[in-house]
Amino acid sequence: MARNIEIKAYIESVDALVPKAAAIADQGPIDIIQDDTFFRCDSGRLKLRAFSPDEGELIFYRRADQQGPKESFYLRSSTPAPETLRESLSLAYGQAGRVRKHRTLFLAGRTRIHLDKVEAGGIPGT
């Protein structure tokens, strides 16, 4: 499995942080619309991320529930049919939640900076 280090923080305004991220970034901003569905999973976390009706990815990951920097181990698998996969996984495992967000992505070297605007009712820390 691949791994990364994650640091998550709540901010009052994504728009206020965009110029600061842009100042240190090599690439971006890149706008990404995401629809994440989380499924019950005893051995980690399982989510389906849909980008469009014909593009998505299933992501299994393990990450500690703690504040501050944390290591995340993950495995991603692309799908051309995220809606059908969502329905199958919902029937098999049951949904644990759903988060729709607009992500602004910047790349600073090997570091990914995600600035997310999450729709009301989203799951914190996802």
Backbone as CSV, one residue per row, in Angstrom:
resi,resn,N_x,N_y,N_z,CA_x,CA_y,CA_z,C_x,C_y,C_z
1,MET,0.842,-1.184,0.000,0.000,0.000,0.000,0.884,1.243,0.000
2,ALA,0.395,2.275,-0.671,1.085,3.568,-0.649,0.825,4.237,0.695
3,ARG,1.623,5.256,0.999,1.397,5.969,2.255,1.736,7.438,2.088
4,ASN,1.143,8.229,2.972,1.449,9.649,3.022,1.268,10.141,4.451
5,ILE,1.636,11.376,4.676,1.407,12.028,5.965,0.345,13.090,5.736
6,GLU,-0.673,13.096,6.584,-1.760,14.048,6.446,-1.779,14.999,7.624
7,ILE,-2.043,16.248,7.319,-2.284,17.264,8.341,-3.569,17.961,7.934
8,LYS,-4.576,17.901,8.788,-5.870,18.503,8.478,-6.124,19.655,9.439
9,ALA,-6.726,20.717,8.917,-7.044,21.880,9.744,-8.316,22.530,9.228
10,TYR,-9.112,23.048,10.140,-10.286,23.814,9.761,-9.871,25.267,9.609
11,ILE,-10.359,25.891,8.549,-10.061,27.298,8.311,-11.377,28.044,8.125
12,GLU,-11.363,29.324,8.407,-12.591,30.106,8.285,-12.938,30.413,6.836
13,SER,-11.911,30.603,5.989,-12.176,31.000,4.615,-11.160,30.383,3.663
14,VAL,-11.649,29.511,2.786,-10.785,28.954,1.741,-10.294,30.075,0.841
15,ASP,-11.193,30.982,0.504,-10.835,32.073,-0.404,-9.688,32.923,0.140
16,ALA,-9.634,33.103,1.446,-8.560,33.899,2.046,-7.222,33.164,1.997
17,LEU,-7.257,31.828,1.971,-6.023,31.048,1.983,-5.473,30.767,0.581
18,VAL,-6.302,30.899,-0.444,-5.872,30.611,-1.818,-4.622,31.401,-2.216
19,PRO,-4.547,32.714,-1.986,-3.335,33.440,-2.396,-2.072,32.971,-1.667
20,LYS,-2.197,32.560,-0.429,-1.034,32.064,0.323,-0.560,30.723,-0.227
21,ALA,-1.502,29.841,-0.533,-1.129,28.552,-1.124,-0.516,28.765,-2.506
22,ALA,-1.093,29.658,-3.288,-0.576,29.928,-4.636,0.846,30.472,-4.587
23,ALA,1.161,31.241,-3.558,2.490,31.850,-3.447,3.592,30.811,-3.239
24,ILE,3.274,29.681,-2.630,4.304,28.662,-2.377,4.214,27.478,-3.338
25,ALA,3.174,27.461,-4.172,2.924,26.309,-5.043,3.698,26.388,-6.357
26,ASP,4.029,25.202,-6.887,4.614,25.071,-8.218,3.521,24.946,-9.275
27,GLN,2.369,24.385,-8.860,1.254,24.159,-9.779,-0.059,24.464,-9.076
28,GLY,-1.043,24.855,-9.866,-2.376,25.104,-9.331,-2.744,26.561,-9.501
29,PRO,-3.966,26.866,-9.240,-4.997,26.018,-8.648,-5.636,25.064,-9.664
30,ILE,-5.996,23.893,-9.170,-6.715,22.890,-9.944,-8.033,22.657,-9.213
31,ASP,-9.146,22.896,-9.885,-10.459,22.710,-9.271,-10.958,21.294,-9.505
32,ILE,-11.432,20.652,-8.431,-11.908,19.273,-8.495,-13.229,19.184,-7.731
33,ILE,-14.253,18.650,-8.375,-15.526,18.393,-7.705,-15.527,16.928,-7.287
34,GLN,-15.807,16.664,-6.023,-15.769,15.297,-5.486,-17.064,14.968,-4.768
35,ASP,-17.505,13.751,-4.940,-18.663,13.210,-4.233,-18.181,11.920,-3.576
36,ASP,-17.908,11.980,-2.273,-17.351,10.848,-1.535,-18.445,10.118,-0.761
37,THR,-18.530,8.812,-0.952,-19.449,7.977,-0.188,-18.615,7.022,0.651
38,PHE,-18.887,7.000,1.951,-18.157,6.148,2.896,-19.006,4.926,3.227
39,PHE,-18.340,3.777,3.338,-19.028,2.518,3.606,-18.523,1.917,4.907
40,ARG,-19.376,1.131,5.535,-18.960,0.449,6.762,-17.795,-0.479,6.431
41,CYS,-16.772,-0.437,7.275,-15.574,-1.244,7.031,-14.858,-1.425,8.366
42,ASP,-14.749,-2.653,8.838,-14.145,-2.928,10.138,-12.628,-2.849,10.149
43,SER,-11.999,-3.002,9.000,-10.533,-3.085,8.970,-9.848,-1.789,8.535
44,GLY,-10.603,-0.725,8.408,-10.060,0.565,7.984,-11.195,1.447,7.519
45,ARG,-10.960,2.207,6.465,-11.974,3.088,5.889,-12.090,2.777,4.404
46,LEU,-13.307,2.838,3.922,-13.562,2.541,2.516,-14.456,3.637,1.966
47,LYS,-13.965,4.310,0.910,-14.786,5.349,0.296,-14.724,5.252,-1.212
48,LEU,-15.829,5.644,-1.817,-15.913,5.759,-3.263,-15.926,7.245,-3.573
49,ARG,-14.982,7.683,-4.381,-14.898,9.090,-4.777,-15.330,9.188,-6.234
50,ALA,-16.443,9.871,-6.481,-16.922,10.083,-7.846,-16.544,11.492,-8.290
51,PHE,-15.925,11.580,-9.456,-15.584,12.861,-10.064,-16.634,13.257,-11.096
52,SER,-17.245,12.251,-11.722,-18.267,12.441,-12.754,-19.020,11.114,-12.875
53,PRO,-20.069,11.050,-13.695,-20.785,9.779,-13.853,-19.940,8.650,-14.426
54,ASP,-18.830,8.981,-15.103,-18.010,7.921,-15.699,-16.563,7.929,-15.233
55,GLU,-16.312,8.570,-14.085,-14.955,8.562,-13.534,-15.016,8.604,-12.002
56,GLY,-14.324,7.645,-11.395,-14.267,7.606,-9.950,-13.140,6.703,-9.491
57,GLU,-13.010,6.596,-8.172,-12.018,5.679,-7.617,-12.494,5.180,-6.261
58,LEU,-12.224,3.904,-6.022,-12.485,3.291,-4.735,-11.196,3.384,-3.942
59,ILE,-11.287,3.878,-2.710,-10.093,4.094,-1.893,-10.280,3.380,-0.555
60,PHE,-9.381,2.452,-0.263,-9.311,1.835,1.058,-8.133,2.476,1.770
61,TYR,-8.327,2.885,3.039,-7.208,3.475,3.760,-7.307,3.224,5.260
62,ARG,-6.152,3.301,5.880,-6.030,3.194,7.338,-5.329,4.444,7.840
63,ARG,-5.954,5.090,8.811,-5.408,6.315,9.373,-5.895,6.429,10.811
64,ALA,-5.000,6.805,11.704,-5.366,6.943,13.114,-6.346,8.101,13.305
65,ASP,-7.237,7.947,14.276,-8.144,9.036,14.648,-7.464,9.866,15.738
66,GLN,-6.616,10.784,15.319,-5.888,11.626,16.264,-5.678,12.986,15.631
67,GLN,-5.418,13.972,16.472,-5.110,15.298,15.960,-3.655,15.366,15.552
68,GLY,-3.333,16.347,14.704,-1.958,16.542,14.277,-1.599,15.655,13.112
69,PRO,-0.328,15.661,12.724,0.122,14.843,11.594,-0.118,13.360,11.860
70,LYS,-0.543,12.654,10.834,-0.789,11.215,10.971,-0.460,10.510,9.672
71,GLU,0.020,9.299,9.804,0.359,8.494,8.646,-0.906,7.812,8.122
72,SER,-1.042,7.797,6.816,-2.178,7.158,6.168,-1.649,6.170,5.133
73,PHE,-2.143,4.937,5.212,-1.816,3.908,4.230,-3.049,3.749,3.342
74,TYR,-2.864,3.723,2.022,-4.026,3.689,1.152,-3.780,2.875,-0.109
75,LEU,-4.893,2.454,-0.695,-4.892,1.723,-1.960,-6.055,2.274,-2.777
76,ARG,-5.776,2.710,-4.016,-6.791,3.298,-4.887,-7.018,2.414,-6.106
77,SER,-8.276,2.339,-6.533,-8.636,1.579,-7.715,-9.627,2.402,-8.539
78,SER,-9.282,2.697,-9.792,-10.145,3.491,-10.672,-11.378,2.708,-11.089
79,THR,-12.465,3.457,-11.350,-13.680,2.840,-11.873,-14.315,3.770,-12.909
80,PRO,-14.813,3.191,-14.016,-15.542,3.988,-14.994,-17.046,4.042,-14.687
81,ALA,-17.470,3.386,-13.593,-18.897,3.303,-13.265,-19.115,3.543,-11.769
82,PRO,-18.838,4.752,-11.269,-18.956,4.977,-9.824,-20.375,4.827,-9.282
83,GLU,-21.402,5.167,-10.066,-22.774,5.046,-9.559,-23.157,3.589,-9.325
84,THR,-22.808,2.713,-10.254,-23.104,1.285,-10.102,-22.305,0.704,-8.937
85,LEU,-21.050,1.100,-8.823,-20.231,0.621,-7.712,-20.779,1.125,-6.377
86,ARG,-21.253,2.374,-6.318,-21.851,2.916,-5.089,-23.058,2.095,-4.672
87,GLU,-23.901,1.770,-5.642,-25.083,0.976,-5.344,-24.706,-0.420,-4.843
88,SER,-23.730,-1.048,-5.490,-23.292,-2.390,-5.074,-22.726,-2.381,-3.658
89,LEU,-21.842,-1.428,-3.381,-21.217,-1.355,-2.052,-22.229,-0.969,-0.977
90,SER,-23.197,-0.130,-1.321,-24.245,0.243,-0.361,-25.084,-0.962,0.023
91,LEU,-25.416,-1.791,-0.962,-26.190,-2.997,-0.683,-25.375,-4.000,0.125
92,ALA,-24.096,-4.122,-0.175,-23.244,-5.111,0.486,-22.833,-4.696,1.893
93,TYR,-22.463,-3.434,2.086,-21.863,-2.991,3.353,-22.658,-1.926,4.093
94,GLY,-23.479,-1.192,3.397,-24.215,-0.081,3.988,-23.379,1.192,3.981
95,GLN,-24.027,2.310,3.732,-23.325,3.593,3.727,-23.127,4.112,5.144
96,ALA,-21.968,4.703,5.373,-21.673,5.328,6.667,-21.750,6.848,6.566
97,GLY,-21.800,7.387,5.347,-21.895,8.830,5.163,-21.566,9.228,3.743
98,ARG,-21.836,10.490,3.466,-21.550,11.008,2.122,-21.132,12.467,2.246
99,VAL,-20.102,12.835,1.499,-19.566,14.200,1.536,-19.363,14.681,0.110
100,ARG,-19.955,15.816,-0.184,-19.741,16.454,-1.488,-18.914,17.710,-1.248
101,LYS,-17.863,17.879,-2.072,-16.993,19.024,-1.848,-16.391,19.552,-3.137
102,HIS,-15.990,20.795,-3.053,-15.228,21.438,-4.123,-13.819,21.610,-3.573
103,ARG,-12.868,20.969,-4.216,-11.475,20.995,-3.765,-10.671,21.882,-4.699
104,THR,-9.864,22.756,-4.113,-8.869,23.516,-4.852,-7.524,22.919,-4.488
105,LEU,-6.832,22.400,-5.487,-5.572,21.684,-5.268,-4.394,22.531,-5.739
106,PHE,-3.379,22.602,-4.891,-2.098,23.195,-5.242,-1.024,22.143,-5.002
107,LEU,0.025,22.173,-5.809,1.165,21.283,-5.624,2.389,22.132,-5.329
108,ALA,3.040,21.832,-4.218,4.279,22.505,-3.819,5.328,21.413,-3.667
109,GLY,6.101,21.175,-4.730,7.024,20.037,-4.712,6.227,18.757,-4.641
110,ARG,6.535,17.912,-3.657,5.807,16.649,-3.469,4.620,16.800,-2.523
111,THR,4.364,18.021,-2.079,3.277,18.269,-1.128,2.016,18.703,-1.852
112,ARG,0.924,18.045,-1.499,-0.390,18.395,-2.041,-1.109,19.255,-1.009
113,ILE,-1.597,20.404,-1.436,-2.359,21.298,-0.565,-3.804,21.261,-1.047
114,HIS,-4.685,20.750,-0.189,-6.106,20.641,-0.517,-6.856,21.703,0.262
115,LEU,-7.555,22.566,-0.430,-8.439,23.540,0.199,-9.854,23.152,-0.194
116,ASP,-10.625,22.650,0.782,-11.934,22.071,0.501,-13.071,22.939,1.010
117,LYS,-14.074,23.104,0.166,-15.352,23.676,0.570,-16.332,22.513,0.593
118,VAL,-16.766,22.140,1.796,-17.608,20.964,1.991,-19.064,21.413,2.115
119,GLU,-19.962,20.705,1.408,-21.395,20.997,1.530,-21.845,20.777,2.957
120,ALA,-22.851,21.483,3.375,-23.421,21.327,4.718,-23.764,19.871,4.970
121,GLY,-23.488,19.406,6.185,-23.797,18.030,6.555,-22.668,17.061,6.270
122,GLY,-21.514,17.560,5.784,-20.374,16.697,5.497,-19.769,16.124,6.758
123,ILE,-18.977,15.091,6.598,-18.327,14.433,7.726,-17.013,15.150,8.002
124,PRO,-16.813,15.697,9.216,-15.560,16.378,9.512,-14.366,15.416,9.451
125,GLY,-13.240,15.924,8.958,-11.992,15.157,8.985,-11.889,14.048,7.980
126,THR,-12.677,14.089,6.907,-12.651,13.006,5.922,-11.590,13.208,4.875
